[in-house]
Amino acid sequence: DLIVHALASAERRSCEEKGVMQRDVMPLTTFVAEDVRQLEVRSQYLIVRDVARIFSRWDKLVPMSGSSGTVGFELYADDELKQRPGWIATNPLGKSTITLSIELPYEKEGYAVYLAILRSYKGMGTFRAEVRDYGDDSKKKMPPKKITTKDIDGLWASPISVWSDVQVTGDDDPGCTGYCEVTVITNPKVNGRDGNKVKLPLTLSAH
């Protein structure tokens, strides 16, 4: 159904003389590699934290507790069939926060960190993802070695709602070299939008 819908949408836009949808607005339901290196990186996930049962054999996506824990995010399924759970925030004022941990063996070259988010054509908000890299200092005795941030928007033009994985740290950039924490902070609702939803089903970590 998803493929048929996308093709029909592209054909309709073409008939309306708007042209076929370009790649950057097509739903990212699958990953298209730019080169062999990217394909290798993304096909070798080391840690998958999942609440949407996309990768049911992997660990649950459980946020950190305490002062670095969760404010404004709740775990539930908001689709009609109640089959697509995720950590969801909807506060129009923003400032909802969730922090997740990644524990991997220390490696100087680092790991790539991804967030899977819901992208849709209505009701979506924006947020900032922050990865703090502590390397081999899992007790956090020292400040993070590096902090990587990325601004992300859950809204797009395609008239469907699908999961989309967003790379936060680069394949060749040591943004996470061992123990890392990933924090998502939502922004206030964008003027003119009919909602401020941010939905996270899983995190992925790759070599």
BAMARMI-733073 format. One line per 3 residues: number of its first residue (from 1); for each residue x, y, z of C-alpha. Coordinates in nm, 3 decimals, always signed. Example, Ala and Ser with C-alpha at 12.3 -4.5 7.8 and 13.67 -1.06 7.14 Angstrom:
1> +1.230:-0.450:+0.780; +1.367:-0.106:+0.714
This chain:
1> +0.000:+0.000:+0.000; +0.283:+0.238:+0.087; +0.457:+0.192:-0.250
4> +0.132:+0.224:-0.443; +0.043:+0.541:-0.252; +0.384:+0.696:-0.324
7> +0.366:+0.611:-0.695; +0.012:+0.742:-0.722; +0.113:+1.063:-0.546
10> +0.406:+1.112:-0.782; +0.186:+1.052:-1.086; -0.077:+1.295:-0.962
13> +0.182:+1.567:-0.905; +0.323:+1.506:-1.250; -0.021:+1.540:-1.406
16> -0.071:+1.864:-1.215; +0.252:+1.991:-1.375; +0.426:+2.001:-1.039
19> +0.681:+1.743:-1.149; +0.772:+1.411:-0.995; +0.872:+1.424:-0.630
22> +1.244:+1.458:-0.579; +1.445:+1.223:-0.364; +1.472:+1.459:-0.070
25> +1.095:+1.462:-0.020; +1.028:+1.095:-0.096; +0.956:+0.887:+0.215
28> +1.273:+0.726:+0.350; +1.114:+0.384:+0.401; +1.437:+0.222:+0.283
31> +1.795:+0.348:+0.281; +1.965:+0.432:-0.049; +2.344:+0.433:-0.011
34> +2.560:+0.691:-0.185; +2.852:+0.446:-0.193; +2.966:+0.104:-0.067
37> +3.108:+0.257:+0.252; +2.769:+0.395:+0.357; +2.600:+0.065:+0.280
40> +2.851:-0.125:+0.493; +2.809:+0.113:+0.786; +2.431:+0.108:+0.787
43> +2.404:-0.268:+0.743; +2.603:-0.346:+1.058; +2.406:-0.210:+1.350
46> +2.568:-0.296:+1.683; +2.297:-0.177:+1.921; +1.927:-0.136:+1.848
49> +1.693:+0.003:+2.115; +1.338:-0.053:+2.001; +0.983:+0.004:+2.130
52> +0.798:-0.016:+1.799; +0.872:-0.387:+1.741; +1.056:-0.298:+1.422
55> +1.352:-0.505:+1.542; +1.174:-0.724:+1.797; +1.481:-0.925:+1.893
58> +1.666:-0.619:+2.026; +1.662:-0.432:+2.355; +1.380:-0.209:+2.471
61> +1.421:+0.165:+2.423; +1.432:+0.266:+2.790; +1.526:+0.623:+2.886
64> +1.772:+0.708:+3.162; +1.630:+0.775:+3.506; +1.703:+1.054:+3.750
67> +1.786:+1.412:+3.659; +1.883:+1.309:+3.304; +1.558:+1.123:+3.249
70> +1.228:+1.199:+3.082; +1.009:+1.510:+3.094; +0.704:+1.540:+2.868
73> +0.761:+1.216:+2.672; +0.526:+0.919:+2.721; +0.541:+0.567:+2.580
76> +0.222:+0.467:+2.397; +0.075:+0.381:+2.056; -0.123:+0.665:+1.900
79> -0.230:+0.493:+1.575; -0.584:+0.361:+1.528; -0.480:-0.004:+1.561
82> -0.251:+0.063:+1.859; +0.032:-0.122:+1.687; +0.298:+0.151:+1.655
85> +0.422:+0.254:+1.999; +0.689:+0.514:+2.051; +0.810:+0.779:+2.294
88> +0.579:+1.071:+2.213; +0.581:+1.439:+2.313; +0.312:+1.687:+2.209
91> +0.351:+1.990:+2.438; +0.309:+2.303:+2.221; +0.549:+2.491:+2.448
94> +0.828:+2.244:+2.377; +1.104:+2.163:+2.629; +1.001:+1.797:+2.649
97> +1.316:+1.592:+2.708; +1.424:+1.231:+2.687; +1.776:+1.092:+2.737
100> +1.895:+0.752:+2.615; +2.227:+0.580:+2.678; +2.452:+0.388:+2.438
103> +2.719:+0.157:+2.581; +2.977:+0.019:+2.340; +3.342:-0.085:+2.370
106> +3.577:+0.212:+2.341; +3.690:+0.265:+1.984; +3.888:+0.568:+1.871
109> +3.734:+0.571:+1.523; +3.390:+0.597:+1.679; +3.038:+0.478:+1.602
112> +2.757:+0.636:+1.402; +2.440:+0.717:+1.597; +2.094:+0.729:+1.438
115> +1.747:+0.818:+1.565; +1.439:+0.673:+1.402; +1.158:+0.929:+1.406
118> +0.805:+0.954:+1.273; +0.782:+1.187:+0.973; +0.444:+1.305:+0.857
121> +0.274:+1.580:+0.657; +0.076:+1.727:+0.946; +0.090:+1.782:+1.320
124> +0.466:+1.736:+1.356; +0.717:+1.939:+1.552; +1.088:+2.013:+1.554
127> +1.355:+1.914:+1.802; +1.726:+1.908:+1.872; +1.919:+1.584:+1.918
130> +2.238:+1.597:+2.121; +2.498:+1.319:+2.149; +2.745:+1.349:+2.436
133> +3.051:+1.128:+2.397; +3.224:+1.010:+2.716; +3.440:+0.748:+2.543
136> +3.572:+0.497:+2.799; +3.451:+0.715:+3.091; +3.117:+0.541:+3.155
139> +3.106:+0.679:+3.512; +3.116:+1.035:+3.372; +3.398:+1.145:+3.599
142> +3.501:+1.398:+3.333; +3.298:+1.626:+3.101; +3.206:+1.477:+2.761
145> +3.491:+1.453:+2.511; +3.265:+1.585:+2.238; +2.907:+1.706:+2.194
148> +2.732:+1.671:+1.858; +2.396:+1.838:+1.791; +2.150:+1.815:+1.504
151> +1.825:+2.006:+1.445; +1.552:+1.780:+1.309; +1.204:+1.845:+1.167
154> +0.936:+1.576:+1.170; +0.728:+1.751:+0.902; +0.765:+1.689:+0.529
157> +0.561:+1.745:+0.213; +0.486:+1.382:+0.121; +0.123:+1.296:+0.210
160> +0.207:+0.985:+0.415; +0.340:+0.907:+0.764; +0.641:+0.675:+0.794
163> +0.945:+0.604:+1.010; +1.263:+0.772:+0.892; +1.612:+0.716:+1.033
166> +1.816:+1.031:+1.091; +2.193:+1.017:+1.130; +2.309:+1.236:+1.419
169> +2.683:+1.164:+1.417; +2.882:+1.109:+1.099; +3.014:+0.777:+0.969
172> +3.371:+0.910:+0.974; +3.329:+1.155:+1.262; +3.410:+1.016:+1.611
175> +3.096:+1.159:+1.771; +3.047:+0.848:+1.986; +3.353:+0.644:+2.080
178> +3.213:+0.424:+2.358; +2.970:+0.535:+2.627; +2.737:+0.806:+2.493
181> +2.415:+0.974:+2.593; +2.155:+1.090:+2.342; +1.918:+1.366:+2.449
184> +1.617:+1.490:+2.252; +1.472:+1.832:+2.340; +1.158:+1.951:+2.163
187> +1.111:+2.309:+2.041; +0.798:+2.524:+2.079; +0.530:+2.471:+1.814
190> +0.612:+2.631:+1.481; +0.366:+2.908:+1.388; +0.106:+2.789:+1.138
193> +0.137:+2.419:+1.221; -0.152:+2.217:+1.365; +0.053:+2.028:+1.622
196> +0.392:+1.975:+1.782; +0.431:+1.596:+1.793; +0.769:+1.427:+1.817
199> +0.767:+1.046:+1.809; +1.071:+0.821:+1.859; +1.047:+0.442:+1.808
202> +1.415:+0.345:+1.830; +1.785:+0.433:+1.831; +2.049:+0.264:+1.618
205> +2.424:+0.249:+1.661; +2.655:+0.131:+1.385; +3.026:+0.088:+1.329
